Amino acid sequence: MLKRTIASLILLPLFIFVLYGGTPLYILEMVVVAIALHEFYKAFRAKNMNPIFILGYIFSVYLAAKNIFGLPIWYTYAIIFILFLIGIVHILSGKYDVMDFSVTFLGIFYIGLLFDFIIITMDNFAKGSIYVWIIFVIAFATDTFAYFIGSMIGKHKLIPSISPKKTIEGCVGGILGSAFSCVVFGYIFGLNMTLMFFLGCVGSVIAQLGDLFASSIKRFAGIKDYGKIIPGHGGILDRFDSVLLVAPFVYNAIKFFTN
Protein backbone atom coordinates (compact mmCIF):
# COMPACT_ATOMS: atom_id res chain seq x y z
CA MET A 1 0.00 0.00 0.00
CA LEU A 2 2.87 2.35 0.79
CA LYS A 3 4.35 1.73 -2.66
CA ARG A 4 1.01 2.52 -4.30
CA THR A 5 0.82 5.80 -2.37
CA ILE A 6 4.36 6.74 -3.42
CA ALA A 7 3.49 5.92 -7.02
CA SER A 8 0.47 8.22 -6.84
CA LEU A 9 2.67 11.08 -5.62
CA ILE A 10 5.13 10.45 -8.45
CA LEU A 11 2.29 10.60 -10.99
CA LEU A 12 0.99 13.90 -9.56
CA PRO A 13 3.19 16.06 -11.85
CA LEU A 14 1.64 14.28 -14.85
CA PHE A 15 -1.80 15.50 -13.82
CA ILE A 16 -0.47 19.03 -13.38
CA PHE A 17 0.59 18.93 -17.04
CA VAL A 18 -2.89 17.74 -18.02
CA LEU A 19 -4.41 20.59 -16.03
CA TYR A 20 -2.11 23.14 -17.69
CA GLY A 21 -2.46 21.73 -21.22
CA GLY A 22 -0.89 23.20 -24.35
CA THR A 23 2.66 22.61 -25.61
CA PRO A 24 4.08 21.31 -22.29
CA LEU A 25 1.40 18.59 -22.28
CA TYR A 26 2.11 17.68 -25.90
CA ILE A 27 5.82 17.34 -25.16
CA LEU A 28 5.05 15.25 -22.08
CA GLU A 29 2.87 12.98 -24.23
CA MET A 30 5.83 12.46 -26.59
CA VAL A 31 8.08 11.48 -23.68
CA VAL A 32 5.53 9.16 -22.06
CA VAL A 33 4.67 7.44 -25.35
CA ALA A 34 8.36 7.00 -26.20
CA ILE A 35 9.06 5.44 -22.77
CA ALA A 36 5.99 3.19 -23.01
CA LEU A 37 7.00 2.05 -26.49
CA HIS A 38 10.52 1.32 -25.25
CA GLU A 39 9.09 -0.80 -22.42
CA PHE A 40 6.75 -2.59 -24.83
CA TYR A 41 9.45 -3.39 -27.37
CA LYS A 42 11.91 -4.42 -24.68
CA ALA A 43 9.37 -6.96 -23.35
CA PHE A 44 9.37 -8.77 -26.69
CA ARG A 45 13.16 -8.88 -26.73
CA ALA A 46 12.78 -11.50 -23.99
CA LYS A 47 11.17 -13.72 -26.67
CA ASN A 48 14.07 -13.18 -29.08
CA MET A 49 12.16 -10.65 -31.16
CA ASN A 50 13.78 -7.46 -32.36
CA PRO A 51 11.25 -4.63 -32.80
CA ILE A 52 12.37 -1.58 -34.77
CA PHE A 53 12.62 0.86 -31.85
CA ILE A 54 13.43 3.91 -33.97
CA LEU A 55 10.10 3.77 -35.84
CA GLY A 56 8.22 3.97 -32.54
CA TYR A 57 10.34 6.90 -31.39
CA ILE A 58 9.72 8.74 -34.67
CA PHE A 59 5.98 8.30 -34.25
CA SER A 60 6.09 9.64 -30.67
CA VAL A 61 7.87 12.77 -31.94
CA TYR A 62 5.28 13.10 -34.70
CA LEU A 63 2.47 13.08 -32.11
CA ALA A 64 3.99 16.12 -30.39
CA ALA A 65 4.35 17.94 -33.73
CA LYS A 66 0.78 17.04 -34.73
CA ASN A 67 -0.68 18.49 -31.56
CA ILE A 68 1.56 21.54 -31.34
CA PHE A 69 0.88 22.61 -34.93
CA GLY A 70 -2.69 21.29 -35.17
CA LEU A 71 -1.96 19.04 -38.14
CA PRO A 72 -4.96 17.39 -39.87
CA ILE A 73 -5.70 13.67 -39.48
CA TRP A 74 -4.39 12.78 -42.95
CA TYR A 75 -0.89 13.65 -41.74
CA THR A 76 -1.20 10.75 -39.29
CA TYR A 77 -2.22 8.37 -42.07
CA ALA A 78 0.70 9.61 -44.16
CA ILE A 79 3.32 9.21 -41.40
CA ILE A 80 2.10 5.69 -40.58
CA PHE A 81 2.26 4.76 -44.27
CA ILE A 82 5.80 6.16 -44.54
CA LEU A 83 6.89 4.29 -41.40
CA PHE A 84 5.25 1.16 -42.83
CA LEU A 85 7.34 1.48 -46.00
CA ILE A 86 10.50 2.02 -43.96
CA GLY A 87 9.63 -1.09 -41.96
CA ILE A 88 9.33 -3.10 -45.17
CA VAL A 89 12.77 -1.89 -46.24
CA HIS A 90 14.15 -3.09 -42.90
CA ILE A 91 12.64 -6.54 -43.54
CA LEU A 92 14.11 -6.69 -47.04
CA SER A 93 17.52 -5.78 -45.62
CA GLY A 94 17.48 -9.07 -43.72
CA LYS A 95 18.11 -7.48 -40.31
CA TYR A 96 14.49 -7.84 -39.18
CA ASP A 97 11.74 -10.35 -39.88
CA VAL A 98 7.96 -10.18 -40.18
CA MET A 99 7.41 -10.73 -36.46
CA ASP A 100 9.75 -7.85 -35.61
CA PHE A 101 7.81 -5.69 -38.05
CA SER A 102 4.43 -6.78 -36.61
CA VAL A 103 5.40 -6.08 -33.00
CA THR A 104 6.78 -2.67 -34.03
CA PHE A 105 3.47 -1.55 -35.51
CA LEU A 106 1.40 -3.21 -32.80
CA GLY A 107 3.22 -0.88 -30.39
CA ILE A 108 2.58 2.17 -32.58
CA PHE A 109 -1.14 1.42 -32.84
CA TYR A 110 -1.69 0.10 -29.31
CA ILE A 111 0.34 2.75 -27.47
CA GLY A 112 0.87 5.71 -29.80
CA LEU A 113 -2.54 6.02 -31.43
CA LEU A 114 -4.62 5.06 -28.39
CA PHE A 115 -2.71 7.22 -25.91
CA ASP A 116 -3.20 10.22 -28.17
CA PHE A 117 -6.96 10.06 -27.52
CA ILE A 118 -6.25 11.72 -24.18
CA ILE A 119 -5.10 14.80 -26.08
CA ILE A 120 -7.86 14.44 -28.69
CA THR A 121 -10.50 14.34 -25.95
CA MET A 122 -9.06 17.42 -24.29
CA ASP A 123 -8.76 19.45 -27.49
CA ASN A 124 -11.95 18.53 -29.37
CA PHE A 125 -14.80 19.23 -26.95
CA ALA A 126 -16.05 22.47 -25.43
CA LYS A 127 -15.70 20.79 -22.02
CA GLY A 128 -12.60 18.85 -23.02
CA SER A 129 -10.58 20.08 -20.05
CA ILE A 130 -13.21 18.44 -17.82
CA TYR A 131 -14.01 15.38 -19.92
CA VAL A 132 -10.35 14.34 -20.08
CA TRP A 133 -10.34 13.65 -16.34
CA ILE A 134 -13.05 11.03 -16.77
CA ILE A 135 -10.50 8.82 -18.52
CA PHE A 136 -8.33 8.79 -15.39
CA VAL A 137 -11.29 8.58 -13.01
CA ILE A 138 -12.50 5.40 -14.74
CA ALA A 139 -9.06 3.78 -14.95
CA PHE A 140 -7.87 4.59 -11.44
CA ALA A 141 -11.22 4.10 -9.69
CA THR A 142 -11.55 0.70 -11.34
CA ASP A 143 -8.03 -0.27 -10.26
CA THR A 144 -8.48 1.01 -6.70
CA PHE A 145 -11.92 -0.47 -6.01
CA ALA A 146 -11.06 -3.78 -7.70
CA TYR A 147 -7.92 -4.01 -5.57
CA PHE A 148 -9.63 -3.35 -2.24
CA ILE A 149 -12.82 -5.33 -2.89
CA GLY A 150 -10.81 -8.22 -4.29
CA SER A 151 -8.50 -8.16 -1.24
CA MET A 152 -11.40 -8.12 1.20
CA ILE A 153 -13.94 -10.54 -0.25
CA GLY A 154 -12.42 -11.94 -3.44
CA LYS A 155 -12.75 -15.74 -3.62
CA HIS A 156 -13.46 -16.63 -7.25
CA LYS A 157 -10.57 -16.20 -9.70
CA LEU A 158 -11.34 -14.20 -12.83
CA ILE A 159 -8.72 -15.46 -15.33
CA PRO A 160 -6.00 -17.14 -13.24
CA SER A 161 -3.98 -18.20 -16.29
CA ILE A 162 -3.33 -14.51 -17.08
CA SER A 163 -3.67 -12.67 -13.76
CA PRO A 164 -3.80 -15.01 -10.74
CA LYS A 165 -4.68 -12.29 -8.21
CA LYS A 166 -7.73 -10.85 -9.97
CA THR A 167 -11.13 -12.06 -8.81
CA ILE A 168 -14.71 -11.85 -10.06
CA GLU A 169 -15.64 -9.97 -6.88
CA GLY A 170 -12.86 -7.48 -7.53
CA CYS A 171 -14.02 -7.09 -11.13
CA VAL A 172 -17.58 -6.27 -10.02
CA GLY A 173 -16.24 -3.95 -7.31
CA GLY A 174 -14.19 -2.13 -9.91
CA ILE A 175 -17.25 -1.58 -12.10
CA LEU A 176 -19.39 -0.32 -9.20
CA GLY A 177 -16.57 1.88 -7.91
CA SER A 178 -15.99 3.37 -11.36
CA ALA A 179 -19.70 4.05 -11.89
CA PHE A 180 -19.99 5.69 -8.47
CA SER A 181 -16.88 7.81 -9.03
CA CYS A 182 -18.02 8.97 -12.47
CA VAL A 183 -21.47 9.90 -11.19
CA VAL A 184 -19.95 11.91 -8.33
CA PHE A 185 -17.56 13.56 -10.79
CA GLY A 186 -20.44 14.36 -13.12
CA TYR A 187 -22.52 15.80 -10.30
CA ILE A 188 -19.68 18.08 -9.18
CA PHE A 189 -19.11 19.44 -12.70
CA GLY A 190 -22.74 19.48 -13.84
CA LEU A 191 -22.40 16.77 -16.50
CA ASN A 192 -25.04 14.41 -17.92
CA MET A 193 -25.67 11.76 -15.25
CA THR A 194 -26.79 9.12 -17.73
CA LEU A 195 -23.61 9.59 -19.70
CA MET A 196 -21.50 9.46 -16.54
CA PHE A 197 -23.11 6.22 -15.37
CA PHE A 198 -22.68 4.67 -18.81
CA LEU A 199 -19.03 5.75 -19.00
CA GLY A 200 -18.36 4.45 -15.50
CA CYS A 201 -19.86 0.99 -16.08
CA VAL A 202 -18.76 0.22 -19.63
CA GLY A 203 -15.49 2.10 -19.23
CA SER A 204 -14.58 -0.04 -16.23
CA VAL A 205 -15.09 -3.23 -18.23
CA ILE A 206 -12.88 -1.82 -20.98
CA ALA A 207 -10.27 -0.71 -18.42
CA GLN A 208 -10.10 -4.23 -17.02
CA LEU A 209 -9.81 -5.70 -20.51
CA GLY A 210 -6.90 -3.34 -21.12
CA ASP A 211 -5.26 -4.43 -17.89
CA LEU A 212 -5.71 -8.12 -18.73
CA PHE A 213 -4.39 -7.61 -22.27
CA ALA A 214 -1.25 -5.96 -20.92
CA SER A 215 -0.90 -8.79 -18.38
CA SER A 216 -1.22 -11.40 -21.13
CA ILE A 217 1.68 -9.76 -23.00
CA LYS A 218 3.81 -9.80 -19.84
CA ARG A 219 2.99 -13.44 -19.25
CA PHE A 220 3.85 -14.25 -22.87
CA ALA A 221 7.17 -12.42 -22.51
CA GLY A 222 7.86 -13.98 -19.11
CA ILE A 223 8.29 -10.67 -17.26
CA LYS A 224 6.69 -9.32 -14.08
CA ASP A 225 6.66 -5.62 -14.99
CA TYR A 226 7.32 -3.60 -18.12
CA GLY A 227 9.77 -1.37 -16.25
CA LYS A 228 10.84 0.01 -12.87
CA ILE A 229 10.27 3.75 -13.27
CA ILE A 230 7.27 3.88 -10.88
CA PRO A 231 7.72 2.23 -7.44
CA GLY A 232 4.97 -0.29 -6.76
CA HIS A 233 3.67 -0.23 -10.33
CA GLY A 234 6.65 -1.03 -12.54
CA GLY A 235 6.88 0.99 -15.74
CA ILE A 236 4.81 3.61 -17.50
CA LEU A 237 2.94 0.91 -19.39
CA ASP A 238 2.11 -0.92 -16.15
CA ARG A 239 0.35 2.20 -14.86
CA PHE A 240 -1.35 3.29 -18.09
CA ASP A 241 -2.34 -0.10 -19.54
CA SER A 242 -6.05 0.41 -18.80
CA VAL A 243 -5.94 4.10 -19.77
CA LEU A 244 -4.90 3.14 -23.31
CA LEU A 245 -8.25 1.49 -24.03
CA VAL A 246 -10.38 3.80 -21.91
CA ALA A 247 -9.24 6.98 -23.70
CA PRO A 248 -10.66 6.17 -27.18
CA PHE A 249 -13.82 4.75 -25.61
CA VAL A 250 -14.47 7.93 -23.61
CA TYR A 251 -13.82 10.14 -26.64
CA ASN A 252 -16.19 8.22 -28.93
CA ALA A 253 -18.90 7.81 -26.28
CA ILE A 254 -18.91 11.55 -25.52
CA LYS A 255 -18.91 12.34 -29.23
CA PHE A 256 -21.94 10.07 -29.72
CA PHE A 257 -23.86 11.45 -26.74
CA THR A 258 -23.13 15.11 -27.47
CA ASN A 259 -23.93 15.07 -31.20
Residue, then its C-alpha position, 0 to 999 in steps of 0.5 A: m500500500l505504501k508503494r502505491t501511495i508513493a506511485s500516486l505522488i510520483l504521478l501527480p506532476l503528470f496531472i499538473f501537465v494535463l491541467y495546464g495543457g498546451t505545448p508542455l502537455y504535448i511534449l510530455e505525451m511524446v516522452v511518455v509514449a516513447i518510454a511506453l514504447h521502449e518498455f513494450y518493445k523491450a518486453f518482446r526482446a525476452k522472446n528473441m524478437n527485435p522490434i524496430f525501436i526507432l520507428g516507434y520513437i519517430f511516431s512519438v515525436y510526430l504526435a507532439a508535432k501534430n498536436i503543437f501545430g494542429l496538423p490534420i488527421w491525414y498527416t497521421y495516415a501519411i506518417i504511418f504509411i511512410l513508417f510502414l514502408i521504412g519497416i518493409v525496407h528493414i525486412l528486405s535488408g534481412k536485419y528484421d523479420v515479419m514478427d519484428f515488423s508486426v510487434t513494431f506496428l502493434g506498439i505504434f497502434y496500441i500505445g501511440l494512437l490510443f494514448d493520443f486520444i487523451i489529447i484528442t478528448m481534451d482538445n476537441f470538446a467544449k468541455g474537453s478540459i473536464y471530460v479528459w479527467i473522466i479517462f483517469v477517473i475510470a481507470f484509477a477508480t476501477d483499479t483502486f476499487a477492484y484491488f480493495i474489494g478483491s483483497m477483502i472478499g475476493k474468492h473466485k478467480l477471474i482469469p488465473s492463467i493470465s492474472p492469478k490475483k484478480t477475482i470476479e468480486g474485484c471485477v464487479g467492485g471495480i465496475l461499481g466503484s468506477a460508476f460511483s466515481c463517475v457519477v460523483f464527478g459528473y454531479i460536481f461538474g454538472l455533466n449528464m448523469t446518464l452519460m457518466f453512469f454509462l461511461g463508469c460501467v462500460g469504461s470499467v469493463i474496458a479498463q479491465l480488458g486493457d489491464l488483462f491484455a497488458s498482463s497477457i503480454k507480460r505473461f507471454a514475454g515472461i516478465k513481471d513488470y514492463g519497467k521500474i520507473i514507478p515504485g509499486h507499479g513497474g513501468i509507465l505501461d504498467r500504470f497506463d495499460s487500462v488508460l490506453l483502451v479507456a481513452p478512445f472509448v471515452y472520446n467516442a462515447i462523448k462524441f456520440f452522446t453530445n452530437 
